[in-house]
Amino acid sequence: MKKNQIDFVTMGCSKNLVDTEHLMRQFENLGYRCVHDPQRVQGEIAVVNTCGFIDAAKEESINTILEFAEAKNEGRLKRLYVMGCLSQRYQDELEKTIPEVDRFYGKFNFKQLLQDLGPSEDPKDSDALFTQRRKELSAGRKLTTPRHYAYIKIAEGCDRHCAYCAIPLMTGRHTSRSMEDILEEVKQLVAEGVKEFQIIEQELTYYGVDIDGKPRIAELISRMADIPGVKWIRLHYAYPNQFPLELLDVMREKPNVCKYLDIALQHISDHVLSRMLRHVSKAETLELIRKIRQEVPGITLRTTLMVGFPGETEEDFQELLDFVREVRFERMGAFVYSEEEGTYSALHYEDDVPAEVKQRRLDELMAVQQDISAEIQAAKIGKTFKVIIDRKEGNYYVGRTEASSPEVDPEVLIPVGKRNLRTGCFYEVKITDSDEFDLYGEA
């Protein structure tokens, strides 16, 4: 057990990771040593940042809390704290069932943990030190990613209220950060060596609407692209309804804005989209995809789809398969519907698609996408792409093109040879081979 060390574990999405990184930086400023995702319990304090999105994520979060609770019972851990989406929504139940946790925090009050723990030094100086050090670097982050890329969270919450989604129940209304605050954070990170920025929000196309009634995402990305040192900007989690088309102009005209868009569509059948409360039709979705590809030639589209939503018929699913075959997404993920208490679908629909049917549909959908991905990747053989190197792994350097986001998308594997490639640097790589997802190349 290492004195004054805090072990942090982050569950779920990159938005949670950003919260963890801010908290870690401020704790280090208070004199603690912070470790992210340790292989085993090392510190005397642990903080688990939880996810509460779907059943699988909730189960993983609870199991992680229980592992640390066991370590505390065995004397390998002194204090245990839990924060994030799961404890935001189920704090009362968690307090009753896992008493080993010293305190639970939600999505918005977790910085109270700084006050509760205070500085790591002599208690007699704690108040003065706390006040002094909280003022220093309070907006900074301790990056848990490789130092050349970072996630930028531009807002919290969501106003969309899709039938299946519990996120608005946990995070509340959409609240945009000020543009100046975001741009200042990007400048600070550039000064620390960050070159690539993943822009994240529950629904980034809504950015700014809550401030003055107008979407400001295009202006934000344009101004961000003009900051010296910003090499790549990549956009995640757009929504198809009321998509701000001016954003496409920025993506086309700014060379450091990656031709990449993560836009979760969920389904294509009008019957299912209507039941999902998505407020967009099949025809509107197809027209938006056509417009995006027309205005930003060569763009990589990533989407997420859902199977097994209540009332989804076999005809609806076949329509979804045909849609995937027709559109040929460069990147696609999918998951089965999970009923979440308190959501519209849980209150108004019966979860009537059997689990085995959900799984069969998921497998069939992903098999179609695997073939599409293999064909798209094979078409890149012989071409040369700009690649950023993320790490060295075994006999390969591992990197990405602008068409790939970290951790979720295919990578480029470059055999280790006489030339040393530096992590965080860009190289021109000629593609020599491919499989269903990854590429192989020579720098």
Salt bridges, closest charged atoms under 4 A:
ASP19 OD2 - LYS107 NZ 3.22
ASP19 OD1 - LYS153 NZ 2.80
GLU21 OE1 - ARG141 NH2 2.55
GLU28 OE2 - LYS142 NZ 3.28
ASP37 OD2 - HIS36 ND1 3.57
GLU44 OE1 - LYS78 NZ 3.61
ASP55 OD1 - LYS58 NZ 3.64
GLU74 OE1 - ARG76 NH2 2.84
ASP102 OD2 - LYS72 NZ 2.86
ASP116 OD2 - ARG103 NH1 2.69
GLU121 OE2 - ARG133 NH1 2.98
GLU156 OE1 - LYS107 NZ 3.50
GLU156 OE1 - LYS153 NZ 2.87
ASP159 OD1 - ARG173 NE 2.81
GLU180 OE2 - ARG223 NH2 2.78
ASP181 OD2 - ARG177 NH2 2.96
GLU185 OE2 - HIS22 NE2 3.52
GLU185 OE2 - ARG141 NH1 3.03
GLU185 OE1 - ARG177 NH1 2.79
GLU192 OE2 - ARG25 NH1 3.96
GLU196 OE2 - ARG234 NH1 2.47
GLU196 OE1 - ARG400 NH2 2.77
GLU201 OE2 - HIS174 NE2 2.12
GLU203 OE2 - ARG160 NH2 2.83
ASP210 OD1 - HIS174 ND1 3.26
ASP212 OD2 - ARG216 NH2 2.63
GLU219 OE1 - ARG216 NH1 3.67
ASP226 OD1 - LYS254 NZ 2.82
ASP249 OD1 - ARG252 NH2 3.03
GLU253 OE2 - ARG252 NH2 3.36
ASP262 OD2 - HIS236 ND1 2.99
ASP262 OD2 - ARG302 NE 3.89
GLU287 OE2 - ARG290 NH2 2.59
GLU295 OE1 - ARG252 NH1 3.11
GLU295 OE2 - LYS291 NZ 3.72
GLU312 OE2 - HIS267 NE2 2.72
GLU312 OE1 - ARG361 NH1 2.74
GLU314 OE2 - ARG360 NH1 3.06
GLU314 OE1 - ARG361 NH2 3.02
ASP316 OD2 - HIS271 ND1 2.77
GLU319 OE2 - LYS282 NZ 2.96
ASP322 OD1 - ARG325 NH1 3.16
GLU330 OE1 - ARG293 NH2 3.24
GLU340 OE1 - LYS58 NZ 2.75
GLU341 OE1 - LYS58 NZ 3.69
ASP351 OD1 - LYS358 NZ 3.01
GLU364 OE1 - ARG360 NH1 3.53
GLU375 OE1 - ARG328 NH2 3.01
ASP390 OD1 - HIS148 NE2 2.76
ASP390 OD2 - ARG400 NE 2.57
GLU393 OE1 - ARG391 NE 2.80
ASP409 OD1 - ARG302 NH1 2.66
ASP409 OD1 - ARG331 NE 3.88
GLU411 OE2 - ARG391 NH1 3.05
